[in-house]
Amino acid sequence: MTLTDKRFGAEIVTKKGKIYKFDDLNCLVKFLKSGEVPAENIAQTLSVDFKKTGQFVDVQQAFFLENEAIKSPMRADVASFSEQKDLDTVKAEIGGGKEMNWERVRAGF
């Protein structure tokens, strides 16, 4: 898959090393919910850090911000961050948003 915006994206890495790429968090969540790759076969679930293009963060440790001003490729409009301070900066720049953890992101799609 070609990523259309490098500030977004996500990956699943299996225990055998196969990588599944997604251009938006909602695509990742839908794939996880499909059960195509059983949870016990997943080694890592990662998202791209919105402020640190090209850097991945484990979704369990990420901070997420939802706001339609974020305009992600598939319109999930959720960005992930490895640091709370980066989320706070973006939140202030775009005038707010809903902060979430991974469980809330996953439940939302």
N, CA, C and O atoms as CSV, one atom per row, in Angstrom:
chain,resi,resn,atom,element,x,y,z
A,1,MET,N,N,0.839,-1.176,0.000
A,1,MET,CA,C,0.000,0.000,0.000
A,1,MET,C,C,0.884,1.239,0.000
A,1,MET,O,O,1.892,1.283,0.705
A,2,THR,N,N,0.517,2.231,-0.776
A,2,THR,CA,C,1.220,3.497,-0.809
A,2,THR,C,C,0.587,4.441,0.191
A,2,THR,O,O,-0.625,4.658,0.177
A,3,LEU,N,N,1.408,4.999,1.053
A,3,LEU,CA,C,0.898,5.938,2.039
A,3,LEU,C,C,0.749,7.304,1.387
A,3,LEU,O,O,1.696,7.824,0.796
A,4,THR,N,N,-0.436,7.880,1.496
A,4,THR,CA,C,-0.706,9.140,0.819
A,4,THR,C,C,-0.277,10.354,1.626
A,4,THR,O,O,-0.083,11.424,1.049
A,5,ASP,N,N,-0.123,10.231,2.919
A,5,ASP,CA,C,0.305,11.327,3.780
A,5,ASP,C,C,1.210,10.726,4.847
A,5,ASP,O,O,0.772,9.912,5.660
A,6,LYS,N,N,2.466,11.131,4.837
A,6,LYS,CA,C,3.468,10.512,5.709
A,6,LYS,C,C,3.284,10.831,7.195
A,6,LYS,O,O,3.996,10.266,8.026
A,7,ARG,N,N,2.346,11.722,7.555
A,7,ARG,CA,C,2.065,12.005,8.960
A,7,ARG,C,C,1.137,10.955,9.561
A,7,ARG,O,O,0.933,10.907,10.774
A,8,PHE,N,N,0.587,10.124,8.701
A,8,PHE,CA,C,-0.351,9.090,9.126
A,8,PHE,C,C,0.192,7.739,8.679
A,8,PHE,O,O,1.193,7.661,7.967
A,9,GLY,N,N,-0.460,6.714,9.094
A,9,GLY,CA,C,-0.069,5.368,8.697
A,9,GLY,C,C,0.042,4.486,9.915
A,9,GLY,O,O,0.140,4.953,11.050
A,10,ALA,N,N,0.024,3.212,9.648
A,10,ALA,CA,C,0.116,2.234,10.721
A,10,ALA,C,C,0.611,0.920,10.141
A,10,ALA,O,O,0.527,0.686,8.935
A,11,GLU,N,N,1.121,0.079,11.006
A,11,GLU,CA,C,1.608,-1.229,10.585
A,11,GLU,C,C,1.284,-2.281,11.632
A,11,GLU,O,O,1.218,-2.016,12.832
A,12,ILE,N,N,1.087,-3.475,11.120
A,12,ILE,CA,C,1.046,-4.667,11.961
A,12,ILE,C,C,2.239,-5.504,11.526
A,12,ILE,O,O,2.452,-5.726,10.334
A,13,VAL,N,N,3.006,-5.962,12.491
A,13,VAL,CA,C,4.135,-6.843,12.219
A,13,VAL,C,C,3.811,-8.175,12.895
A,13,VAL,O,O,3.584,-8.236,14.103
A,14,THR,N,N,3.794,-9.236,12.093
A,14,THR,CA,C,3.493,-10.547,12.661
A,14,THR,C,C,4.740,-11.140,13.308
A,14,THR,O,O,5.849,-10.647,13.103
A,15,LYS,N,N,4.553,-12.184,14.078
A,15,LYS,CA,C,5.671,-12.867,14.722
A,15,LYS,C,C,6.603,-13.506,13.706
A,15,LYS,O,O,7.770,-13.763,14.003
A,16,LYS,N,N,6.090,-13.764,12.505
A,16,LYS,CA,C,6.929,-14.313,11.428
A,16,LYS,C,C,7.596,-13.211,10.614
A,16,LYS,O,O,8.374,-13.500,9.704
A,17,GLY,N,N,7.300,-11.947,10.931
A,17,GLY,CA,C,7.952,-10.830,10.261
A,17,GLY,C,C,7.195,-10.231,9.091
A,17,GLY,O,O,7.708,-9.321,8.440
A,18,LYS,N,N,6.005,-10.704,8.803
A,18,LYS,CA,C,5.213,-10.115,7.730
A,18,LYS,C,C,4.666,-8.766,8.198
A,18,LYS,O,O,4.214,-8.625,9.335
A,19,ILE,N,N,4.714,-7.777,7.301
A,19,ILE,CA,C,4.272,-6.427,7.642
A,19,ILE,C,C,3.040,-6.074,6.822
A,19,ILE,O,O,3.036,-6.196,5.598
A,20,TYR,N,N,2.008,-5.640,7.507
A,20,TYR,CA,C,0.791,-5.127,6.874
A,20,TYR,C,C,0.782,-3.618,7.090
A,20,TYR,O,O,0.898,-3.154,8.224
A,21,LYS,N,N,0.644,-2.848,6.009
A,21,LYS,CA,C,0.679,-1.387,6.085
A,21,LYS,C,C,-0.702,-0.806,5.838
A,21,LYS,O,O,-1.478,-1.320,5.033
A,22,PHE,N,N,-0.992,0.283,6.554
A,22,PHE,CA,C,-2.280,0.958,6.450
A,22,PHE,C,C,-2.043,2.460,6.369
A,22,PHE,O,O,-1.094,2.969,6.966
A,23,ASP,N,N,-2.898,3.177,5.634
A,23,ASP,CA,C,-2.692,4.617,5.512
A,23,ASP,C,C,-3.522,5.433,6.489
A,23,ASP,O,O,-3.452,6.662,6.489
A,24,ASP,N,N,-4.295,4.768,7.311
A,24,ASP,CA,C,-5.123,5.472,8.289
A,24,ASP,C,C,-5.452,4.504,9.421
A,24,ASP,O,O,-5.504,3.292,9.216
A,25,LEU,N,N,-5.672,5.045,10.608
A,25,LEU,CA,C,-5.953,4.191,11.764
A,25,LEU,C,C,-7.249,3.404,11.630
A,25,LEU,O,O,-7.342,2.286,12.135
A,26,ASN,N,N,-8.254,3.968,10.957
A,26,ASN,CA,C,-9.500,3.212,10.827
A,26,ASN,C,C,-9.294,1.962,9.973
A,26,ASN,O,O,-9.940,0.942,10.214
A,27,CYS,N,N,-8.411,2.024,8.987
A,27,CYS,CA,C,-8.110,0.840,8.168
A,27,CYS,C,C,-7.422,-0.234,9.018
A,27,CYS,O,O,-7.724,-1.421,8.897
A,28,LEU,N,N,-6.500,0.197,9.872
A,28,LEU,CA,C,-5.822,-0.726,10.776
A,28,LEU,C,C,-6.831,-1.401,11.704
A,28,LEU,O,O,-6.813,-2.623,11.856
A,29,VAL,N,N,-7.702,-0.620,12.321
A,29,VAL,CA,C,-8.672,-1.170,13.266
A,29,VAL,C,C,-9.611,-2.142,12.568
A,29,VAL,O,O,-9.890,-3.217,13.099
A,30,LYS,N,N,-10.093,-1.789,11.404
A,30,LYS,CA,C,-10.996,-2.689,10.677
A,30,LYS,C,C,-10.300,-4.002,10.337
A,30,LYS,O,O,-10.908,-5.069,10.410
A,31,PHE,N,N,-9.013,-3.921,9.964
A,31,PHE,CA,C,-8.255,-5.133,9.666
A,31,PHE,C,C,-8.105,-5.996,10.919
A,31,PHE,O,O,-8.291,-7.212,10.866
A,32,LEU,N,N,-7.771,-5.370,12.037
A,32,LEU,CA,C,-7.645,-6.128,13.285
A,32,LEU,C,C,-8.953,-6.818,13.642
A,32,LEU,O,O,-8.957,-7.979,14.051
A,33,LYS,N,N,-10.056,-6.108,13.488
A,33,LYS,CA,C,-11.363,-6.669,13.829
A,33,LYS,C,C,-11.779,-7.786,12.876
A,33,LYS,O,O,-12.598,-8.633,13.234
A,34,SER,N,N,-11.223,-7.795,11.667
A,34,SER,CA,C,-11.570,-8.841,10.701
A,34,SER,C,C,-11.057,-10.208,11.135
A,34,SER,O,O,-11.606,-11.235,10.736
A,35,GLY,N,N,-10.007,-10.224,11.953
A,35,GLY,CA,C,-9.436,-11.477,12.418
A,35,GLY,C,C,-8.579,-12.186,11.390
A,35,GLY,O,O,-8.196,-13.340,11.585
A,36,GLU,N,N,-8.271,-11.499,10.286
A,36,GLU,CA,C,-7.443,-12.121,9.247
A,36,GLU,C,C,-6.098,-12.594,9.806
A,36,GLU,O,O,-5.585,-13.642,9.414
A,37,VAL,N,N,-5.547,-11.818,10.712
A,37,VAL,CA,C,-4.344,-12.229,11.430
A,37,VAL,C,C,-4.746,-12.356,12.898
A,37,VAL,O,O,-5.078,-11.355,13.533
A,38,PRO,N,N,-4.721,-13.556,13.437
A,38,PRO,CA,C,-5.102,-13.738,14.833
A,38,PRO,C,C,-4.199,-12.930,15.773
A,38,PRO,O,O,-3.002,-12.786,15.523
A,39,ALA,N,N,-4.772,-12.417,16.833
A,39,ALA,CA,C,-4.034,-11.580,17.781
A,39,ALA,C,C,-2.766,-12.267,18.289
A,39,ALA,O,O,-1.744,-11.616,18.505
A,40,GLU,N,N,-2.839,-13.563,18.473
A,40,GLU,CA,C,-1.662,-14.273,19.003
A,40,GLU,C,C,-0.508,-14.339,17.991
A,40,GLU,O,O,0.610,-14.702,18.357
A,41,ASN,N,N,-0.766,-13.996,16.738
A,41,ASN,CA,C,0.286,-13.990,15.710
A,41,ASN,C,C,0.885,-12.605,15.489
A,41,ASN,O,O,1.792,-12.448,14.671
A,42,ILE,N,N,0.392,-11.607,16.204
A,42,ILE,CA,C,0.869,-10.235,16.018
A,42,ILE,C,C,1.963,-9.926,17.027
A,42,ILE,O,O,1.782,-10.093,18.234
A,43,ALA,N,N,3.107,-9.471,16.510
A,43,ALA,CA,C,4.229,-9.095,17.367
A,43,ALA,C,C,4.149,-7.624,17.749
A,43,ALA,O,O,4.440,-7.257,18.887
A,44,GLN,N,N,3.749,-6.771,16.786
A,44,GLN,CA,C,3.695,-5.332,17.040
A,44,GLN,C,C,2.546,-4.705,16.268
A,44,GLN,O,O,2.220,-5.123,15.157
A,45,THR,N,N,1.939,-3.698,16.876
A,45,THR,CA,C,0.961,-2.856,16.200
A,45,THR,C,C,1.445,-1.431,16.405
A,45,THR,O,O,1.542,-0.950,17.533
A,46,LEU,N,N,1.747,-0.761,15.296
A,46,LEU,CA,C,2.421,0.536,15.338
A,46,LEU,C,C,1.637,1.590,14.563
A,46,LEU,O,O,0.907,1.276,13.623
A,47,SER,N,N,1.803,2.846,14.976
A,47,SER,CA,C,1.249,3.953,14.206
A,47,SER,C,C,2.343,4.990,14.000
A,47,SER,O,O,3.298,5.065,14.773
A,48,VAL,N,N,2.192,5.786,12.953
A,48,VAL,CA,C,3.169,6.827,12.645
A,48,VAL,C,C,2.939,8.011,13.582
A,48,VAL,O,O,1.803,8.428,13.808
A,49,ASP,N,N,4.024,8.539,14.117
A,49,ASP,CA,C,3.957,9.728,14.954
A,49,ASP,C,C,3.682,10.936,14.055
A,49,ASP,O,O,4.464,11.229,13.150
A,50,PHE,N,N,2.586,11.627,14.302
A,50,PHE,CA,C,2.142,12.753,13.493
A,50,PHE,C,C,3.186,13.864,13.420
A,50,PHE,O,O,3.352,14.479,12.367
A,51,LYS,N,N,3.884,14.128,14.504
A,51,LYS,CA,C,4.866,15.213,14.551
A,51,LYS,C,C,6.277,14.767,14.164
A,51,LYS,O,O,7.132,15.604,13.876
A,52,LYS,N,N,6.524,13.471,14.155
A,52,LYS,CA,C,7.866,12.956,13.851
A,52,LYS,C,C,7.758,12.004,12.671
A,52,LYS,O,O,7.852,10.786,12.821
A,53,THR,N,N,7.561,12.581,11.507
A,53,THR,CA,C,7.327,11.814,10.297
A,53,THR,C,C,8.353,10.697,10.134
A,53,THR,O,O,9.560,10.916,10.232
A,54,GLY,N,N,7.841,9.502,9.884
A,54,GLY,CA,C,8.705,8.348,9.677
A,54,GLY,C,C,9.010,7.578,10.943
A,54,GLY,O,O,9.595,6.496,10.880
A,55,GLN,N,N,8.627,8.110,12.091
A,55,GLN,CA,C,8.862,7.425,13.363
A,55,GLN,C,C,7.581,6.711,13.793
A,55,GLN,O,O,6.494,7.286,13.762
A,56,PHE,N,N,7.730,5.464,14.189
A,56,PHE,CA,C,6.591,4.683,14.657
A,56,PHE,C,C,6.523,4.684,16.177
A,56,PHE,O,O,7.530,4.848,16.865
A,57,VAL,N,N,5.314,4.498,16.677
A,57,VAL,CA,C,5.082,4.363,18.109
A,57,VAL,C,C,4.133,3.185,18.308
A,57,VAL,O,O,3.182,3.010,17.547
A,58,ASP,N,N,4.397,2.385,19.330
A,58,ASP,CA,C,3.505,1.280,19.665
A,58,ASP,C,C,2.150,1.872,20.045
A,58,ASP,O,O,2.088,2.806,20.844
A,59,VAL,N,N,1.069,1.342,19.485
A,59,VAL,CA,C,-0.255,1.916,19.730
A,59,VAL,C,C,-0.641,1.884,21.208
A,59,VAL,O,O,-1.418,2.724,21.661
A,60,GLN,N,N,-0.110,0.929,21.955
A,60,GLN,CA,C,-0.426,0.848,23.385
A,60,GLN,C,C,0.213,1.996,24.172
A,60,GLN,O,O,-0.245,2.328,25.265
A,61,GLN,N,N,1.261,2.595,23.623
A,61,GLN,CA,C,1.973,3.673,24.300
A,61,GLN,C,C,1.692,5.033,23.674
A,61,GLN,O,O,2.152,6.053,24.188
A,62,ALA,N,N,0.959,5.066,22.592
A,62,ALA,CA,C,0.700,6.305,21.851
A,62,ALA,C,C,-0.386,7.143,22.511
A,62,ALA,O,O,-1.218,6.646,23.270
A,63,PHE,N,N,-0.346,8.419,22.196
A,63,PHE,CA,C,-1.391,9.376,22.561
A,63,PHE,C,C,-2.109,9.724,21.265
A,63,PHE,O,O,-1.458,9.988,20.254
A,64,PHE,N,N,-3.429,9.730,21.275
A,64,PHE,CA,C,-4.205,9.966,20.062
A,64,PHE,C,C,-5.068,11.204,20.204
A,64,PHE,O,O,-5.580,11.503,21.282
A,65,LEU,N,N,-5.222,11.923,19.098
A,65,LEU,CA,C,-6.060,13.114,19.052
A,65,LEU,C,C,-6.975,13.027,17.842
A,65,LEU,O,O,-6.526,12.800,16.718
A,66,GLU,N,N,-8.270,13.212,18.094
A,66,GLU,CA,C,-9.254,13.209,17.015
A,66,GLU,C,C,-9.808,14.624,16.833
A,66,GLU,O,O,-10.239,15.263,17.793
A,67,ASN,N,N,-9.789,15.095,15.601
A,67,ASN,CA,C,-10.355,16.391,15.255
A,67,ASN,C,C,-10.473,16.419,13.738
A,67,ASN,O,O,-9.519,16.062,13.048
A,68,GLU,N,N,-11.610,16.832,13.204
A,68,GLU,CA,C,-11.775,16.804,11.749
A,68,GLU,C,C,-10.806,17.740,11.036
A,68,GLU,O,O,-10.624,17.625,9.824
A,69,ALA,N,N,-10.187,18.655,11.757
A,69,ALA,CA,C,-9.168,19.523,11.153
A,69,ALA,C,C,-7.890,18.751,10.832
A,69,ALA,O,O,-7.056,19.235,10.067
A,70,ILE,N,N,-7.725,17.568,11.400
A,70,ILE,CA,C,-6.524,16.754,11.153
A,70,ILE,C,C,-6.525,16.190,9.734
A,70,ILE,O,O,-5.459,16.070,9.130
A,71,LYS,N,N,-7.667,15.848,9.194
A,71,LYS,CA,C,-7.845,15.400,7.809
A,71,LYS,C,C,-6.898,14.266,7.401
A,71,LYS,O,O,-6.032,14.441,6.544
A,72,SER,N,N,-7.076,13.130,8.014
A,72,SER,CA,C,-6.278,11.960,7.649
A,72,SER,C,C,-6.777,11.373,6.327
A,72,SER,O,O,-7.894,11.674,5.906
A,73,PRO,N,N,-5.971,10.545,5.672
A,73,PRO,CA,C,-6.291,10.065,4.313
A,73,PRO,C,C,-7.664,9.412,4.145
A,73,PRO,O,O,-8.353,9.677,3.159
A,74,MET,N,N,-8.066,8.572,5.081
A,74,MET,CA,C,-9.345,7.885,4.964
A,74,MET,C,C,-10.385,8.492,5.895
A,74,MET,O,O,-11.406,7.876,6.199
A,75,ARG,N,N,-10.104,9.712,6.341
A,75,ARG,CA,C,-10.998,10.555,7.137
A,75,ARG,C,C,-11.344,9.995,8.512
A,75,ARG,O,O,-12.423,10.259,9.042
A,76,ALA,N,N,-10.432,9.226,9.082
A,76,ALA,CA,C,-10.591,8.884,10.494
A,76,ALA,C,C,-10.333,10.137,11.329
A,76,ALA,O,O,-10.890,10.313,12.412
A,77,ASP,N,N,-9.466,11.003,10.787
A,77,ASP,CA,C,-9.120,12.280,11.414
A,77,ASP,C,C,-8.579,12.105,12.827
A,77,ASP,O,O,-8.897,12.867,13.739
A,78,VAL,N,N,-7.750,11.074,12.977
A,78,VAL,CA,C,-7.079,10.779,14.242
A,78,VAL,C,C,-5.579,10.749,13.975
A,78,VAL,O,O,-5.112,10.100,13.039
A,79,ALA,N,N,-4.835,11.461,14.813
A,79,ALA,CA,C,-3.380,11.469,14.723
A,79,ALA,C,C,-2.807,10.813,15.962
A,79,ALA,O,O,-3.401,10.878,17.038
A,80,SER,N,N,-1.654,10.183,15.813
A,80,SER,CA,C,-0.994,9.558,16.963
A,80,SER,C,C,0.315,10.288,17.259
A,80,SER,O,O,0.944,10.877,16.380
A,81,PHE,N,N,0.691,10.222,18.515
A,81,PHE,CA,C,1.878,10.922,18.991
A,81,PHE,C,C,2.607,10.038,19.992
A,81,PHE,O,O,1.987,9.282,20.740
A,82,SER,N,N,3.925,10.141,19.997
A,82,SER,CA,C,4.702,9.392,20.985
A,82,SER,C,C,4.831,10.171,22.288
A,82,SER,O,O,5.169,9.602,23.327
A,83,GLU,N,N,4.559,11.488,22.231
A,83,GLU,CA,C,4.690,12.319,23.424
A,83,GLU,C,C,3.449,13.185,23.611
A,83,GLU,O,O,2.901,13.730,22.653
A,84,GLN,N,N,3.023,13.299,24.854
A,84,GLN,CA,C,1.850,14.115,25.189
A,84,GLN,C,C,2.068,15.578,24.786
A,84,GLN,O,O,1.131,16.238,24.339
A,85,LYS,N,N,3.286,16.085,24.940
A,85,LYS,CA,C,3.547,17.495,24.632
A,85,LYS,C,C,3.312,17.800,23.156
A,85,LYS,O,O,2.864,18.895,22.817
A,86,ASP,N,N,3.608,16.847,22.276
A,86,ASP,CA,C,3.350,17.060,20.852
A,86,ASP,C,C,1.853,17.086,20.570
A,86,ASP,O,O,1.378,17.895,19.773
A,87,LEU,N,N,1.115,16.199,21.227
A,87,LEU,CA,C,-0.343,16.210,21.100
A,87,LEU,C,C,-0.884,17.555,21.580
A,87,LEU,O,O,-1.734,18.155,20.922
A,88,ASP,N,N,-0.398,18.024,22.717
A,88,ASP,CA,C,-0.871,19.293,23.267
A,88,ASP,C,C,-0.614,20.454,22.304
A,88,ASP,O,O,-1.456,21.340,22.159
A,89,THR,N,N,0.539,20.447,21.653
A,89,THR,CA,C,0.881,21.495,20.692
A,89,THR,C,C,-0.083,21.497,19.522
A,89,THR,O,O,-0.613,22.544,19.149
A,90,VAL,N,N,-0.312,20.330,18.943
A,90,VAL,CA,C,-1.222,20.227,17.801
A,90,VAL,C,C,-2.640,20.580,18.229
A,90,VAL,O,O,-3.354,21.275,17.506
A,91,LYS,N,N,-3.041,20.116,19.378
A,91,LYS,CA,C,-4.393,20.404,19.877
A,91,LYS,C,C,-4.606,21.910,20.000
A,91,LYS,O,O,-5.668,22.418,19.640
A,92,ALA,N,N,-3.616,22.616,20.499
A,92,ALA,CA,C,-3.709,24.074,20.625
A,92,ALA,C,C,-3.746,24.743,19.246
A,92,ALA,O,O,-4.481,25.709,19.041
A,93,GLU,N,N,-2.957,24.228,18.312
A,93,GLU,CA,C,-2.904,24.811,16.962
A,93,GLU,C,C,-4.223,24.671,16.210
A,93,GLU,O,O,-4.602,25.560,15.448
A,94,ILE,N,N,-4.924,23.551,16.421
A,94,ILE,CA,C,-6.152,23.306,15.652
A,94,ILE,C,C,-7.420,23.627,16.445
A,94,ILE,O,O,-8.532,23.440,15.950
A,95,GLY,N,N,-7.248,24.103,17.657
A,95,GLY,CA,C,-8.405,24.536,18.434
A,95,GLY,C,C,-9.148,23.445,19.167
A,95,GLY,O,O,-10.365,23.532,19.332
A,96,GLY,N,N,-8.452,22.429,19.606
A,96,GLY,CA,C,-9.092,21.402,20.422
A,96,GLY,C,C,-9.072,20.038,19.786
A,96,GLY,O,O,-8.329,19.775,18.841
A,97,GLY,N,N,-9.894,19.187,20.317
A,97,GLY,CA,C,-9.980,17.824,19.831
A,97,GLY,C,C,-10.208,16.869,20.983
A,97,GLY,O,O,-10.164,17.253,22.151
A,98,LYS,N,N,-10.450,15.633,20.637
A,98,LYS,CA,C,-10.736,14.590,21.617
A,98,LYS,C,C,-9.492,13.733,21.803
A,98,LYS,O,O,-9.021,13.103,20.856
A,99,GLU,N,N,-8.959,13.709,23.018
A,99,GLU,CA,C,-7.809,12.867,23.325
A,99,GLU,C,C,-8.297,11.453,23.618
A,99,GLU,O,O,-9.324,11.253,24.267
A,100,MET,N,N,-7.538,10.480,23.125
A,100,MET,CA,C,-7.934,9.086,23.292
A,100,MET,C,C,-6.719,8.208,23.540
A,100,MET,O,O,-5.592,8.561,23.192
A,101,ASN,N,N,-6.975,7.054,24.150
A,101,ASN,CA,C,-5.960,6.015,24.230
A,101,ASN,C,C,-6.293,4.970,23.151
A,101,ASN,O,O,-7.286,5.108,22.436
A,102,TRP,N,N,-5.470,3.942,23.041
A,102,TRP,CA,C,-5.661,2.943,21.987
A,102,TRP,C,C,-7.014,2.235,22.100
A,102,TRP,O,O,-7.664,1.979,21.086
A,103,GLU,N,N,-7.434,1.923,23.306
A,103,GLU,CA,C,-8.704,1.210,23.475
A,103,GLU,C,C,-9.875,2.026,22.934
A,103,GLU,O,O,-10.791,1.474,22.324
A,104,ARG,N,N,-9.844,3.334,23.156
A,104,ARG,CA,C,-10.925,4.195,22.649
A,104,ARG,C,C,-10.856,4.334,21.133
A,104,ARG,O,O,-11.886,4.378,20.461
A,105,VAL,N,N,-9.638,4.405,20.598
A,105,VAL,CA,C,-9.492,4.469,19.136
A,105,VAL,C,C,-10.054,3.190,18.534
A,105,VAL,O,O,-10.847,3.222,17.593
A,106,ARG,N,N,-9.634,2.084,19.087
A,106,ARG,CA,C,-10.076,0.781,18.555
A,106,ARG,C,C,-11.585,0.616,18.646
A,106,ARG,O,O,-12.195,0.049,17.739
A,107,ALA,N,N,-12.186,1.087,19.694
A,107,ALA,CA,C,-13.643,0.965,19.865
A,107,ALA,C,C,-14.407,1.899,18.923
A,107,ALA,O,O,-15.579,1.666,18.629
A,108,GLY,N,N,-13.737,2.958,18.451
A,108,GLY,CA,C,-14.414,3.957,17.649
A,108,GLY,C,C,-14.631,3.619,16.191
A,108,GLY,O,O,-15.383,4.310,15.504
A,109,PHE,N,N,-13.989,2.571,15.701
A,109,PHE,CA,C,-14.121,2.229,14.275
A,109,PHE,C,C,-14.722,0.859,14.094
A,109,PHE,O,O,-14.905,0.410,12.962
